[in-house]
Amino acid sequence: METVRGSLLMVLAMAAFALEDMFIKSATRSLPVGQVLILFGLGGVVIFMILARAQGQRLLHPAICTRPLLLRSVSEVIGRLGFTLAIALTPLSSASAILQATPLVVAAGAVAFFNEKVGWRRWVAIAVGFCGVLMILRPGLNGFEPASMFAVIGTLGFAGRDLATRAAPQSMSNHQLGIYGFAMLVVAGGVALGWTGGASWPSLQLWGQLAAATVIGVIAYKALTGAMRHGEISVVAPFRYVRLIFAMVLGVLVFGEQPDTLTLLGSAVIIGSGLFTVLRERQSK
């Protein structure tokens, strides 16, 4: 039942993340990316602080300054800033497709940081998955969008966050992790806004989009953290790929995007290699 719970939480998280991305992309059409991240992050911090206090949890956990939490915070800044710039400057469908390589990066990182054993078949699958990313990026070809590299940076950051989450003390609640995670969005937004400037007072519609992104983002963050802590990771992880389905549907319906053949093929390669990696991991246990 723990594995079923983790799988359902992962599906919920991915659907919510896709909706969050949709609202953030809409907001960045009128506001600087940094300002959107700051407002989004502040809203999430407030909500998670309320949830933590409602359950009698302290807002400052003793483990906040430990190495896993510090690495998680840095990774969160890199991941959020990179991916938010990606969805603001490139199609939601292609940015989300590149993000699906995160489990492959996590699998490779688990070898370096957790001494997990990976056979040659899984290394081949990881390499094939990265080829799928290159199919979407198309470096050196006419369809190459330099801004798509922000999605790659975001992927590396999120992979680092997921690896650090595994190492986070079990005594820390999802609400406490949420406080620190969203606080890092404020940091990321401050860095971006300090570079670009251009902040302005949001319209009522933009406030609505930011509020929706914040509430849905809190749900997504909480569900993802719970998914990573319940059941077998090898079973729960594949459900991460449903995010791409949600993102592509929203990209087509809301933003009028039309993913081309290489983007669709690259997405299929990434998902296929990711599923194979998870399958090999289960067989090795």
Buried (B, 14 or more C-beta within 10 A) or exposed (E): EEBEBBBBBBBBBBBBBBBBBBBBBBBBEBBBBBBBBBBBBBBBBBBBBEBBEEEEBEBEBEBBEBEBBEBBBBBBBBBBBBBBBBBBBBBBBBBBBBBBBBBBBBBBBBBEBEEBEBEEBBBBBBEBBBEBBEBBBBEEEEEEBEEBBBBBBBBBBBBBBBBBBBBBEEEBBBBBBBBBBBBBBBBBBBBBBEEEEEEEEBEEEBEEBBBBBBBBBBBBBBBBBBBBBBBBBBBBBBBBBBBBBBBBEBBBEEBEBEBBEBBBBBBBBBBBBBBBBBBBBEEEE
